Amino acid sequence: MISSRRRLVVACILLVLEALVVALFVTESVTGAISAVVLTCVSVWVHVVLHECGHLVVAKLLRLRVIAVRIAPFTGWRSEVWVRPTPMATVLPLRMVLFYLGGPMANLCAAMLLCAAAAVTSTALTRVVLLGAALVGALLGVVNLIPGISPRSDGRNLLRWLSAPTATRAALRAGYYQEEVSRTLRAMARGEHGLGDPVPDGNDPLLALAAFQRRWSTGHAGSTADYVAEAERLAALARADRTDPMAAAAIGQVLTVQFGLWYLYDAVVNGVPVVHREVVEISELAQLAFDVQPHRLSARVALSLAHLLNHRPEQARSLLLDIRPGVEEPDLCHVASLLSAVAECHLGNRAGADAFIRAAADGGYQQLTQVAVAIRAADPVPRLFAPAPMADA
C-alpha cells in the first residue's frame, strides 16, 4: 500500500509540472497557467468518478449484483465497483467483459467529447483546460485496459474472461464455495466449541488452530503443499495423548468440514472422487470430535459429512435426524439440511431430498445447494470416493 501511494504521489507531481509548463507556454500567463493546472487536477477526480459510474451503469443494465462502490482518488486506495455475478448466469463471460469495459469506455468517450469541445473554442485558456482534461481521461481509460498494470486492473480481468471464460467461471464458483466453507467454520466457532480464548503458548493446539484458520481464510497462504502439511500437523496434535480433548475435538471438526466439503465439491462438480485414504483420515478426525461432543450439532455435521464421503448414508442420516432450527446455530442447520438431502439421494429417497433442499433454500448456501441439486439430478448418484487399491485394502 505504501509503494502504491508513493507511485501515485510521484505521478501526480509529474502531471502537475507537465500541465503547468504546457499551460504557461500556451497562455503566456502565470495566473492562467495555475488556473489551467488546478482545473486539470480537478478533472482527474471527475474522470475517476466517471470511470466508476461507467462500471456501475453497465452493471445495472446487465443486472449484475452490485455489492459495494468505493471512490477514493488521491488516497492510495483503489476506487472500485464490486459486483457479485451468479456463476451459472447465462452469457456471463460477455456480461463480465462489457462490465469491465464500462469504465475505460466512459473515460475514452469523455475524452473524445472534450477534444471536440476544445476544437470549437476560441479561448486559449479554455482550450488548454479541455485538452488537459481530455488527456487525463484518455490516459485513465488506456492505462486501465493494460493487463499487466495491476492484478486487479480492468485489462487483466478482461483478458481472463476473454481467454479462459470456462476456467474463470469455474474459479468464480469455487471462490463462492470457499466463502460458504468459511461461513460454516465461523458458525461452528460461534455456537459449538465453547472453548474460550487460546492461551498465548506457541505449542497450544487451539492457538495453532486459530492461526491456521486465520492464515488460510485471509489468503495469506503459500502453496497447496504448505496447506496440507499444516493440516497434517494439526491432525497429529488432535491425536496426541497430551492434547486436551476439547481442543482435539475442535481441530477434528474444523479439518473434517474444511476438507470434507471440498472433497464433496470435487467429487460432484469436478468429477474427481477423493481417494479412500483421505476419507479414512477425516473419518478418524470426525469420530474423535464426535466421541468428545456427541450432543453438538457441529460434531454431528462433521461426522455425517465423513459418513457421506465413505458411502454410509444411513449413518449420516441418523446423525442429522434431530435438527432444531429455532434453537441451534442457523448456518449449521442449513448445512445439516443439505447434507441430509445428499444422504436421502444416496438412499434413493428423492422426495425427502427435495424437502431438505427446500428447507435450506433461504440459508444463503447457494453453491452447496447446487451440489445437492446436482446429486439429486444425477442417475446414478455420483460416487464420492475412489475405490481403494487392493494393497491398501
C-alpha positions in Angstrom: 0.0 0.0 0.0 2.9 2.4 0.8 4.6 1.8 -2.5 1.3 2.4 -4.4 0.8 5.7 -2.6 4.3 6.8 -3.4 3.8 6.0 -7.1 0.5 7.9 -7.0 2.2 10.9 -5.4 5.1 10.9 -8.0 2.6 10.5 -10.9 0.5 13.4 -9.6 3.6 15.7 -9.2 4.8 14.9 -12.7 1.4 15.5 -14.1 1.1 18.9 -12.3 4.5 20.0 -13.5 3.8 19.0 -17.1 0.4 20.7 -17.1 2.0 23.8 -15.6 4.7 24.0 -18.3 2.2 23.4 -21.2 -0.3 25.9 -19.8 2.3 28.6 -19.3 3.6 28.1 -22.8 0.1 28.4 -24.3 -1.5 31.1 -22.2 1.7 33.1 -21.5 0.2 34.0 -18.2 1.2 32.7 -14.8 -2.3 33.1 -13.4 -3.9 31.4 -16.4 -1.4 28.6 -16.2 -2.2 28.0 -12.5 -5.9 28.1 -13.2 -5.4 25.5 -16.0 -3.4 23.2 -13.8 -6.0 23.4 -10.9 -8.8 22.6 -13.3 -6.9 19.8 -14.9 -6.3 18.3 -11.4 -10.0 18.6 -10.7 -10.6 16.7 -13.9 -8.7 13.7 -12.5 -11.3 13.4 -9.7 -14.1 13.8 -12.2 -12.7 11.1 -14.5 -12.3 8.7 -11.6 -15.9 9.2 -10.7 -16.9 8.9 -14.3 -14.9 5.7 -14.6 -16.7 4.0 -11.7 -20.0 5.3 -12.9 -19.4 3.6 -16.2 -18.9 0.3 -14.5 -21.9 0.9 -12.3 -24.3 1.8 -15.1 -23.2 -1.2 -17.2 -23.6 -3.5 -14.1 -27.2 -2.2 -13.6 -28.1 -2.5 -17.2 -26.8 -6.1 -17.3 -28.4 -6.9 -14.0 -25.1 -7.8 -12.2 -25.5 -7.6 -8.5 -23.5 -4.7 -7.1 -22.3 -5.2 -3.5 -20.1 -2.1 -3.0 -18.9 1.1 -4.6 -15.7 2.9 -3.4 -14.4 6.1 -5.0 -11.3 7.3 -3.2 -8.9 9.2 -5.5 -5.7 10.7 -4.1 -5.8 8.4 -1.0 -3.8 5.4 -2.3 -6.9 3.2 -2.0 -8.3 1.6 -5.2 -11.5 3.1 -6.5 -13.7 0.2 -7.5 -17.2 -1.2 -8.2 -17.7 -4.7 -6.7 -20.2 -7.0 -8.4 -21.2 -10.5 -7.4 -22.3 -12.3 -10.5 -24.1 -15.6 -10.3 -21.6 -18.3 -11.6 -24.3 -20.1 -13.6 -25.8 -17.0 -15.1 -26.4 -17.0 -18.9 -23.9 -15.4 -21.2 -21.8 -14.5 -18.1 -18.5 -14.1 -20.0 -20.0 -11.5 -22.3 -21.6 -9.6 -19.5 -18.4 -9.5 -17.5 -16.4 -8.3 -20.5 -18.9 -5.5 -21.0 -18.8 -4.6 -17.3 -15.0 -4.3 -17.3 -15.1 -2.2 -20.5 -17.7 0.1 -19.0 -15.2 2.3 -17.0 -12.5 2.7 -19.7 -15.0 3.4 -22.4 -16.7 6.1 -20.3 -13.3 7.8 -19.9 -12.4 7.4 -23.6 -15.8 8.7 -24.8 -15.5 11.7 -22.4 -12.0 12.4 -23.8 -13.4 12.5 -27.3 -16.1 14.9 -26.4 -13.6 17.2 -24.6 -11.4 17.2 -27.7 -14.3 18.1 -29.8 -15.3 20.9 -27.5 -11.6 22.2 -27.4 -11.6 22.3 -31.2 -14.5 24.8 -31.4 -13.5 27.0 -28.5 -11.7 30.3 -29.3 -10.2 31.0 -25.8 -6.6 29.7 -25.2 -7.2 29.0 -21.5 -10.4 27.1 -22.1 -8.7 25.1 -24.9 -5.8 24.1 -22.6 -8.2 23.1 -19.8 -10.3 21.0 -22.1 -7.3 19.3 -23.8 -5.7 18.6 -20.4 -8.9 17.0 -19.1 -9.2 15.0 -22.3 -5.6 13.8 -21.9 -6.4 12.7 -18.3 -9.4 10.8 -19.4 -7.6 9.1 -22.3 -4.7 8.1 -20.1 -7.0 6.7 -17.4 -9.0 4.7 -19.9 -6.0 3.3 -21.8 -4.0 2.5 -18.6 -6.9 0.5 -17.1 -7.0 -1.6 -20.3 -3.4 -2.7 -20.0 -3.5 -6.3 -18.5 -0.1 -6.1 -16.7 -0.6 -2.8 -15.0 -2.2 -4.3 -11.9 -3.5 -7.8 -10.9 -7.0 -6.2 -10.5 -7.0 -3.9 -13.5 -9.8 -3.9 -15.9 -7.5 -5.2 -18.6 -6.4 -8.2 -16.5 -10.0 -9.1 -15.8 -11.0 -8.6 -19.4 -8.1 -10.9 -20.5 -9.2 -13.7 -18.1 -12.9 -13.6 -19.3 -11.9 -13.4 -23.0 -9.1 -16.1 -23.0 -10.5 -18.6 -20.5 -14.2 -18.0 -19.8 -14.9 -21.5 -18.7 -12.0 -21.7 -16.2 -12.8 -18.2 -14.9 -16.4 -19.1 -14.3 -15.3 -22.3 -12.5 -12.9 -20.3 -10.4 -15.7 -17.8 -9.5 -17.9 -20.6 -8.4 -15.1 -22.2 -6.4 -14.4 -18.9 -4.7 -18.1 -18.6 -3.7 -18.0 -22.1 -2.4 -14.9 -21.3 -0.2 -16.9 -18.4 1.3 -19.6 -20.9 2.3 -17.0 -23.3 3.8 -15.5 -20.4 5.8 -19.0 -19.3 6.8 -19.7 -22.9 8.1 -16.5 -22.8 10.1 -17.4 -19.5 11.6 -20.8 -20.9 12.6 -19.1 -23.8 14.3 -16.8 -21.4 16.2 -19.7 -19.2 17.3 -22.1 -21.8 18.5 -20.4 -25.1 19.1 -16.9 -25.1 20.6 -17.3 -23.2 23.8 -13.5 -23.4 24.1 -12.7 -19.9 25.3 -9.7 -17.9 24.1 -6.5 -19.8 23.3 -3.6 -19.3 25.7 -0.5 -17.5 24.3 1.7 -20.6 24.0 3.3 -21.5 20.7 2.6 -25.2 21.4 -1.1 -24.7 22.3 -3.3 -26.6 19.9 -6.0 -24.0 19.9 -3.6 -21.3 19.1 -2.3 -23.4 16.2 -5.8 -24.0 15.0 -6.7 -20.3 15.2 -3.5 -19.4 13.3 -4.3 -22.0 10.6 -7.9 -20.7 10.1 -6.8 -17.0 10.1 -3.9 -17.6 7.6 -6.0 -19.6 5.1 -9.2 -17.5 5.4 -7.4 -14.2 4.7 -5.5 -15.6 1.8 -2.0 -15.3 3.4 -1.1 -18.8 2.3 1.7 -20.4 0.5 1.4 -23.4 -1.7 -1.1 -26.2 -1.5 1.7 -28.4 -0.1 2.1 -26.0 2.8 -1.6 -26.0 3.4 -1.7 -29.8 3.5 1.4 -30.0 5.7 0.0 -27.6 8.2 -3.3 -29.5 8.3 -1.4 -32.8 8.9 0.5 -31.1 11.9 -2.9 -30.1 13.3 -4.2 -33.6 12.8 -1.2 -35.0 14.7 -1.9 -32.6 17.6 -5.5 -33.7 17.7 -4.4 -37.4 18.0 -1.7 -36.7 20.6 -2.5 -38.0 24.1 -1.3 -34.8 25.7 -3.9 -32.7 23.8 -6.9 -31.5 25.7 -10.0 -33.5 24.4 -12.0 -30.3 23.8 -9.1 -28.9 21.7 -8.7 -32.1 19.9 -12.5 -32.1 19.1 -12.2 -28.5 17.8 -9.4 -29.5 15.5 -11.2 -32.6 14.3 -14.3 -30.7 13.4 -12.5 -27.9 11.6 -10.3 -30.2 9.5 -13.2 -32.5 8.7 -15.5 -29.7 7.5 -12.7 -27.8 5.7 -11.5 -30.7 3.7 -14.7 -32.8 3.6 -16.8 -30.1 2.0 -14.2 -29.6 -0.7 -14.0 -33.4 -1.2 -17.7 -33.3 -1.8 -17.4 -30.4 -4.2 -14.6 -32.0 -6.2 -16.5 -35.3 -6.5 -19.7 -33.8 -7.7 -18.7 -30.6 -9.6 -15.3 -31.6 -10.9 -15.9 -35.3 -11.2 -12.8 -36.2 -9.1 -13.7 -38.5 -6.2 -11.5 -38.3 -3.2 -9.0 -41.2 -2.7 -10.2 -43.6 0.0 -7.1 -42.9 2.2 -8.2 -39.3 2.7 -11.7 -40.4 3.6 -10.3 -42.7 6.3 -8.3 -39.9 7.7 -11.1 -37.4 8.0 -13.4 -40.1 9.3 -11.0 -40.7 12.2 -10.8 -37.0 13.0 -14.6 -36.6 12.8 -15.1 -39.7 15.1 -12.6 -38.2 17.6 -14.6 -35.0 17.7 -17.9 -36.8 18.0 -16.7 -39.0 20.9 -15.9 -35.9 22.9 -19.0 -33.8 22.0 -21.8 -36.2 20.7 -24.5 -33.8 21.6 -23.1 -30.9 19.5 -24.6 -30.2 16.1 -21.1 -29.2 14.8 -19.8 -32.7 15.7 -22.7 -34.4 14.1 -22.4 -32.4 10.9 -18.7 -33.3 10.7 -19.2 -37.0 11.3 -22.2 -37.1 8.9 -20.1 -35.5 6.2 -17.4 -38.1 6.8 -20.0 -40.9 6.6 -21.4 -39.5 3.3 -17.9 -39.4 1.7 -17.4 -43.0 3.0 -20.7 -44.1 1.4 -22.5 -44.7 4.6 -25.7 -42.6 4.0 -27.7 -44.5 6.7 -25.3 -43.4 9.4 -25.2 -39.9 8.1 -29.0 -39.6 8.1 -29.3 -41.0 11.7 -26.9 -38.3 12.9 -28.9 -35.5 11.4 -32.5 -36.6 12.4 -32.7 -34.2 15.4 -32.1 -30.8 13.9 -33.6 -27.9 15.9 -33.7 -24.8 13.6 -35.0 -22.4 16.2 -32.5 -23.5 18.8 -29.2 -24.3 17.2 -26.9 -22.2 15.0 -28.9 -21.3 11.8 -26.0 -21.7 9.4 -25.2 -25.2 10.8 -28.9 -26.1 10.5 -28.8 -25.1 6.8 -25.6 -27.2 6.2 -27.2 -30.1 8.1 -30.3 -29.9 5.9 -28.2 -30.0 2.7 -26.1 -32.9 4.0 -29.4 -34.7 4.8 -30.5 -34.1 1.2 -27.3 -35.8 0.0 -27.9 -38.7 2.3 -31.5 -39.1 1.1 -30.3 -39.1 -2.5 -27.9 -41.9 -1.9 -30.7 -43.8 -0.1 -33.0 -43.4 -3.1 -35.4 -41.1 -1.3 -35.6 -38.2 -3.8 -38.8 -36.7 -2.4 -37.1 -36.5 1.0 -34.1 -34.9 -0.6 -36.3 -32.3 -2.2 -37.9 -31.4 1.2 -34.4 -30.9 2.8 -33.3 -28.7 -0.2 -36.4 -26.6 0.2 -35.8 -26.2 3.9 -32.3 -24.8 3.2 -33.4 -22.6 0.3 -33.3 -19.4 2.3 -30.0 -20.1 4.0 -27.7 -18.4 1.5 -25.7 -21.6 0.8 -26.2 -21.3 -3.0 -23.2 -23.3 -4.1 -23.7 -26.1 -1.6 -27.3 -26.2 -2.6 -26.2 -26.6 -6.2 -24.1 -29.5 -5.2 -27.1 -31.2 -3.5 -29.3 -30.4 -6.6 -26.6 -31.9 -8.9 -26.6 -35.1 -6.8 -30.4 -35.2 -6.8 -30.5 -34.9 -10.6 -27.7 -37.5 -11.3 -28.6 -41.0 -12.3 -26.9 -42.9 -10.9 -25.9 -41.0 -7.8 -22.2 -40.0 -8.2 -19.6 -41.9 -6.2 -17.8 -39.7 -3.7 -14.6 -41.6 -3.2 -12.5 -43.7 -5.4 -12.2 -47.4 -4.6 -9.1 -48.3 -2.6 -6.4 -50.4 -4.3 -6.2 -54.0 -3.1 -2.8 -53.2 -1.5 -4.4 -50.5 0.7 -7.4 -52.7 1.5 
